[in-house]
Amino acid sequence: MDQTQAIWIKDPLSIFADGAERGVVVRGSKIVELVPRGREPATSDTAVYDAGVHVVLPGLINTHHHFYQTLTRALPAALDRELFPWLQALYPVWARLTPESLHLGVTVAMSELLLSGCTTTTDHHYVFPAGLEDAIDIEVAAAQRLGIRVLLTRGSMDRSQKDGGLPPDSVVQDEDTILADSARVVAKHHQRGEDAMVQIALAPCSPFSVTTSLMRATATLADKLDVRLHTHLAETEDENRFCEQMHGCRPLDYLEQCGWLNSRTWLAHGIHFNATEMQRLGKARTAITHCACSNQTLASGCCPVCEMEEAGVSIGLGVDGSASNDESNLMQEVRAAFLLQRARYGVGRVSHKDALRWATRGSAACVGRPELGEIAVGKAADLALFKLDELRFSGHGDPLAALVLCGAHRADRVMVGGKWVVTDGAIPGLDVPDLIRRHSAAARAMQAG
């Protein structure tokens, strides 16, 4: 597509936007016009993309993931375990990550996300065995090849088993090394502004794998570098008990003591907060990522999404690691979140549009990118187009509802910053069978030890 010429994405079956019944006009990297029912574009000299067989969504935004875990999906040793024993089964396998296996794991995760309609993704990489010091650089290169927008978090762990934590010594780093590399990757890769394709955040893993000193130092560094903060919090009752025993307080109190309870922070899971804590999160403008599939797989609990939103907390969605979700499909995560929260709150409080909103505007709030997640003039031209031509959709009424209720899982077209990065359900130039072959071989080798 000629980036100097506007393109009218014309007459979609349905579109997740008000006043755009006849589609949207994109020029360069931005949406420049919504075309309402009965109108023609005011923008002159537009090329036309006929979207008559498509449902158009804002590009979905994934706000929590662990890309490397695509290499340990459905691992027998980790099946049917809750979080802590699940981690203990997997840490020794993850300690065998190499640059090549990480490259393959990251490429699989990002490709699966793109094909599910995801245009922006985060990743929380916190495992740094010897030889994998350049993990974030590997992720950046893969994202740039695929054309997906990313917020990569430089994760960290410095509390190993010998210090009362869960991870083995081989996957943790010392505080000085972590902080130095955090500053390095921000300086090298973090882009600012509404067109940013690569951004970096800082992300100590969890209260049970990170020292208080590192938590506090990371908050200070993030403030100095003006980047976002991310961690797991309130995922399980075991974590609550750990914090009470180790720190003498609940996880949110500990977070606040470390200088993290602010608008720079978004948290993964947020299942086990009480009503007072939700009010504190809302007041601080700290956002939460809901990970419905992972939480169900590990039987961690259910994020109280409606109470959170009533307290003023922004809610986004995350597929979480592919060893707890076992897939990286954000459209499927939308459906899972809808069903889980509908079961919790009833038909009067949760609709399919709520679930789509969590994956778009809500997720944009998590990553601090208000220019994303919405089809509106001036917003980024990040769009996902889905066809309804599979058996699963036959007989549908409302096309938008059908995406969620009938289980859409693959986008036909995906646009990031005005550029098509998925066409006809495929990523141009990506040899999927070859990627599967090499990724599967790397997974087998890593799991075999």
C-alpha positions in Angstrom: 0.0 0.0 0.0 1.3 3.5 -0.9 1.7 5.1 2.5 1.2 8.6 1.0 -2.3 7.7 -0.2 -5.3 7.3 2.1 -7.1 4.0 2.2 -10.8 3.6 2.9 -11.5 0.3 4.6 -15.0 0.3 3.2 -18.4 -1.1 4.3 -17.5 -3.7 6.9 -20.0 -6.3 8.0 -19.6 -4.7 11.5 -17.1 -2.5 13.2 -16.3 -2.0 16.9 -16.8 1.8 16.8 -19.6 4.4 16.8 -20.3 6.4 13.7 -18.2 4.3 11.4 -20.8 2.1 9.7 -19.2 2.6 6.3 -15.7 2.1 7.6 -12.6 4.1 8.3 -10.0 6.1 6.3 -6.3 5.5 7.1 -3.5 7.7 6.0 0.1 6.8 6.9 0.1 5.4 10.5 -3.2 7.1 11.7 -6.9 6.9 11.3 -8.0 10.2 9.7 -11.7 9.7 9.2 -14.7 7.6 10.3 -17.4 7.2 7.6 -20.9 7.1 9.1 -23.9 5.4 7.6 -25.1 7.0 4.3 -22.0 9.0 3.8 -18.9 9.0 1.6 -15.4 9.9 2.8 -14.5 13.6 2.9 -10.9 12.6 2.4 -10.1 12.9 -1.3 -8.1 10.5 -3.5 -8.6 7.4 -1.4 -7.8 3.9 -2.4 -10.4 1.3 -1.4 -10.1 -1.9 0.5 -13.5 -3.7 0.3 -14.2 -4.9 3.9 -17.7 -6.2 3.0 -16.9 -9.7 4.4 -15.1 -8.5 7.5 -15.8 -7.6 11.1 -13.3 -4.8 12.0 -11.8 -4.4 15.5 -9.2 -2.1 16.9 -6.0 -4.1 17.1 -6.1 -6.3 20.2 -3.5 -5.6 22.9 -1.9 -8.3 24.9 -0.7 -7.0 28.3 0.9 -10.1 29.9 2.9 -12.9 28.4 6.0 -15.0 28.7 7.1 -15.8 25.2 9.8 -18.4 26.0 7.1 -20.6 27.6 5.9 -21.7 24.1 8.8 -24.2 24.5 7.1 -25.9 27.4 3.5 -26.2 26.5 1.6 -29.1 28.2 4.8 -30.3 29.9 3.9 -33.6 31.7 5.9 -32.7 34.8 3.9 -29.5 35.2 0.4 -30.8 34.6 -2.2 -30.7 37.3 -0.2 -28.5 39.6 -1.0 -25.2 41.3 1.3 -22.2 40.8 4.2 -22.8 43.2 4.8 -26.5 42.4 4.1 -25.8 38.7 7.0 -23.2 38.8 9.3 -25.6 40.6 8.7 -28.2 37.9 9.4 -25.8 35.1 12.3 -23.6 36.4 15.0 -26.4 35.8 13.7 -26.7 32.2 13.7 -22.9 31.6 17.3 -22.8 32.9 18.3 -24.6 29.6 17.1 -21.7 27.4 19.6 -20.7 24.7 19.6 -17.7 22.4 18.4 -19.9 19.5 15.6 -21.6 21.4 14.5 -18.2 22.8 14.4 -16.7 19.2 12.2 -19.6 18.1 9.9 -19.4 21.2 9.5 -15.6 20.7 8.8 -15.9 17.0 6.1 -18.6 17.6 4.5 -16.5 20.3 4.4 -13.2 18.3 3.2 -15.0 15.2 0.4 -16.7 17.0 -0.6 -13.4 18.5 -0.6 -11.5 15.2 -2.7 -14.2 13.6 -5.2 -13.8 16.4 -5.7 -10.1 15.7 -3.2 -8.8 18.2 -1.3 -5.7 17.1 0.5 -4.8 20.3 2.0 -7.2 22.8 3.9 -7.1 26.0 6.3 -9.8 27.2 7.6 -10.4 30.7 11.0 -12.1 30.3 12.7 -12.7 33.6 14.8 -15.9 33.1 18.4 -15.1 32.3 20.6 -18.2 32.5 24.3 -17.9 31.5 24.6 -17.1 27.8 21.1 -15.4 27.5 22.1 -12.0 28.7 20.9 -10.4 25.4 17.3 -11.9 25.7 15.6 -8.5 25.2 17.7 -7.7 22.1 16.6 -11.1 20.6 13.0 -10.2 21.3 13.3 -6.8 19.7 14.8 -8.2 16.5 12.0 -10.8 16.2 9.3 -8.1 16.7 10.9 -5.9 14.0 10.9 -8.7 11.5 7.3 -9.5 12.1 6.0 -5.9 12.3 4.2 -6.2 15.6 4.2 -3.4 18.1 5.8 -4.4 21.4 6.3 -3.3 25.0 9.0 -5.7 26.2 9.6 -5.8 29.9 13.1 -6.4 31.2 12.2 -8.9 33.9 14.4 -10.0 36.8 14.8 -12.4 39.7 17.5 -12.1 42.4 15.9 -14.2 45.2 16.8 -17.9 44.5 16.2 -21.0 46.6 19.2 -20.4 48.8 17.6 -17.0 49.8 14.1 -18.4 50.4 12.7 -17.9 46.9 11.5 -20.4 44.4 13.8 -20.2 41.4 17.1 -22.1 41.2 20.4 -20.2 41.4 21.1 -20.7 37.7 18.3 -18.4 36.4 18.7 -15.4 38.8 21.1 -12.4 38.5 22.5 -10.0 41.0 21.0 -6.6 41.5 23.8 -4.6 39.9 23.7 -6.7 36.8 19.9 -6.4 36.5 19.9 -2.6 37.0 22.8 -2.1 34.5 21.1 -4.1 31.8 17.7 -2.5 32.5 19.3 0.9 31.8 21.1 -0.5 28.7 18.0 -1.9 27.0 16.0 1.2 27.7 18.7 3.4 26.2 19.1 1.1 23.2 15.5 0.2 22.3 12.9 2.4 24.0 11.0 4.6 21.6 8.8 7.5 22.6 5.8 9.1 20.9 2.6 7.8 19.4 4.3 6.0 16.6 6.6 4.0 18.8 6.9 0.3 17.7 9.3 -0.8 20.5 9.1 0.2 24.1 10.7 -1.2 27.3 9.3 -1.5 30.8 11.0 -2.8 34.0 9.5 -5.9 35.6 10.9 -7.7 38.6 9.1 -11.1 38.5 7.2 -11.4 41.8 7.4 -10.9 45.6 8.6 -14.5 46.0 11.5 -14.3 43.5 12.8 -10.7 44.0 14.4 -8.9 47.0 13.0 -5.7 48.5 16.1 -3.9 47.6 15.7 -4.7 43.9 12.0 -3.8 43.9 12.8 -0.4 45.4 15.8 0.2 43.1 13.8 -0.7 40.0 11.0 1.7 40.9 13.6 4.5 41.3 15.2 3.6 38.0 11.8 3.5 36.2 11.0 6.9 37.5 14.4 8.3 36.4 14.1 6.7 32.9 10.3 7.5 32.6 9.3 3.9 31.7 6.5 1.7 33.0 6.6 -0.9 35.8 5.1 -4.4 35.7 5.0 -7.5 38.0 2.8 -10.4 39.1 0.7 -9.6 42.2 -2.1 -11.2 44.1 -2.2 -14.2 41.8 -2.6 -16.9 44.5 -3.4 -17.2 48.2 0.1 -18.8 48.6 1.6 -15.5 47.5 -0.5 -13.7 50.2 0.8 -16.1 52.8 4.4 -15.7 51.5 4.2 -11.9 51.8 2.7 -12.0 55.2 5.5 -14.4 56.4 8.4 -12.8 54.6 7.4 -9.1 54.8 4.8 -9.0 57.5 2.1 -7.5 55.2 -0.2 -8.3 52.3 1.2 -8.0 48.7 -0.4 -4.6 48.0 1.0 -3.1 51.2 4.4 -4.5 50.2 4.1 -3.0 46.7 3.3 0.4 48.2 6.3 0.2 50.6 8.5 -0.4 47.6 7.3 2.7 45.7 5.2 0.9 43.1 1.6 1.9 43.9 1.2 4.6 41.1 0.1 5.2 37.6 3.3 3.9 36.1 2.5 0.4 37.2 0.3 -2.4 35.8 0.0 -5.7 37.5 -0.7 -9.2 36.2 -3.6 -11.2 37.7 -4.9 -9.2 40.6 -7.1 -12.0 41.9 -6.9 -11.8 45.6 -7.4 -8.1 46.5 -10.0 -7.1 49.0 -12.4 -4.2 48.6 -10.2 -1.6 50.3 -7.2 -2.7 48.2 -9.3 -2.2 45.0 -10.1 1.3 46.1 -6.4 2.0 46.7 -5.5 0.6 43.2 -8.2 2.8 41.6 -7.0 5.9 43.5 -3.4 5.3 42.4 -4.4 4.6 38.8 -2.6 1.3 38.9 -4.0 -1.0 36.2 -4.6 -4.8 36.2 -4.2 -7.5 33.5 -6.9 -10.2 33.7 -5.5 -13.6 32.5 -8.6 -15.7 32.4 -7.2 -18.9 30.8 -4.1 -19.1 32.9 -6.0 -18.5 36.1 -8.4 -21.3 35.2 -5.6 -23.7 34.2 -3.7 -23.2 37.5 -6.9 -22.9 39.5 -5.6 -19.6 40.9 -9.0 -17.9 41.2 -11.0 -15.3 39.3 -10.1 -11.6 39.0 -13.0 -9.5 40.3 -13.2 -7.4 37.2 -16.5 -5.6 37.8 -15.6 -4.6 41.3 -12.2 -3.4 40.0 -13.7 -1.3 37.3 -16.3 0.2 39.8 -13.3 1.2 42.0 -11.7 3.0 39.0 -9.2 0.4 38.0 -8.4 -0.1 34.3 -8.6 -3.7 33.2 -6.8 -5.2 30.3 -6.3 -8.8 29.0 -3.3 -11.0 28.8 -2.8 -14.5 27.4 -0.1 -15.1 30.0 2.6 -17.7 29.5 2.1 -20.5 27.0 2.9 -23.0 29.7 -0.1 -21.9 31.8 -2.4 -21.0 28.9 -0.9 -23.3 26.4 -1.7 -21.0 23.6 -0.9 -17.4 22.6 -4.3 -16.5 21.0 -5.7 -13.2 22.2 -9.0 -13.5 20.5 -9.6 -16.8 22.3 -8.6 -15.0 25.5 -11.4 -12.5 24.9 -13.9 -15.3 24.8 -12.5 -16.9 27.9 -12.6 -13.7 29.8 -16.2 -13.1 28.6 -17.4 -16.6 29.7 -15.5 -16.5 33.1 -16.8 -13.1 34.1 -20.3 -13.7 32.7 -20.5 -16.8 35.0 -19.3 -14.7 37.9 -21.5 -11.7 37.4 -24.4 -12.7 35.3 -25.8 -11.6 32.0 -26.8 -8.1 33.2 -23.2 -7.0 34.0 -20.9 -8.5 31.4 -21.4 -8.5 27.6 -19.3 -9.5 24.6 -18.6 -5.8 24.2 -17.1 -5.6 27.7 -14.7 -8.4 26.8 -13.7 -6.6 23.6 -13.3 -3.4 25.5 -10.9 -5.0 28.0 -8.7 -6.3 25.1 -8.6 -2.9 23.4 -9.1 0.4 25.4 -8.5 -1.4 28.8 -5.3 -2.9 27.6 -4.2 0.4 26.1 -4.5 1.9 29.6 -2.3 -0.9 31.0 0.5 -0.2 28.6 0.1 3.6 28.8 -0.7 4.1 25.1 -4.0 6.0 24.8 -3.5 6.3 21.1 -4.0 2.6 20.8 -7.1 0.4 21.3 -9.8 2.5 19.7 -11.1 3.2 16.2 -11.3 7.0 16.3 -9.8 9.9 14.4 -6.2 10.5 15.4 -5.7 7.1 16.8 -3.1 4.6 15.5 -4.1 2.6 12.4 -3.9 -0.7 14.2 -6.8 -2.9 13.0 -7.9 -6.5 13.0 -10.3 -7.8 10.3 -12.0 -11.1 10.8 -14.1 -13.2 8.3 -17.1 -15.2 9.4 -16.8 -17.9 6.7 -16.1 -20.9 9.0 -18.6 -23.5 10.1 -18.4 -22.1 13.6 -20.1 -18.9 12.4 -22.8 -20.4 10.2 -26.2 -19.1 11.2 -24.9 -16.1 13.2 -27.0 -13.0 13.6 -24.9 -10.1 15.2 -21.5 -10.3 13.5 -19.7 -8.6 16.4 -21.2 -10.8 19.0 -20.4 -13.8 16.8 -16.7 -13.1 17.0 -16.8 -13.7 20.8 -19.7 -16.2 21.2 -18.8 -18.4 18.2 -15.1 -18.5 19.1 -13.2 -16.5 16.4 -9.5 -17.5 16.6 -7.8 -16.3 13.4 -7.8 -12.9 11.8 -7.9 -12.6 8.0 -6.1 -9.2 7.9 -4.1 -7.3 10.5 -2.8 -3.7 10.1 -0.2 -2.2 12.4 0.6 1.5 12.0 -1.1 1.6 8.6 0.8 -1.4 7.2 -0.7 -4.9 6.5 1.2 -7.4 8.5 -1.3 -10.3 8.1 -2.9 -10.9 4.7 -5.3 -13.7 3.8 -4.8 -15.3 7.2 -1.0 -15.5 6.9 2.1 -13.5 7.8 3.9 -12.6 4.5 7.3 -14.3 4.3 6.9 -16.5 7.3 7.4 -20.2 6.6 5.1 -21.7 9.3 5.8 -25.4 8.7 9.6 -24.7 9.0 9.1 -22.6 12.1 7.0 -25.4 13.7 9.7 -28.0 12.8 12.6 -25.9 14.3 10.6 -24.8 17.4 9.4 -28.3 18.1 12.9 -29.6 17.9 14.2 -26.9 20.2 11.4 -27.7 22.7 12.2 -31.4 22.7 15.9 -30.7 23.2 15.2 -28.4 26.1 12.8 -30.7 27.8 15.1 -33.7 27.4 17.9 -31.8 29.3 
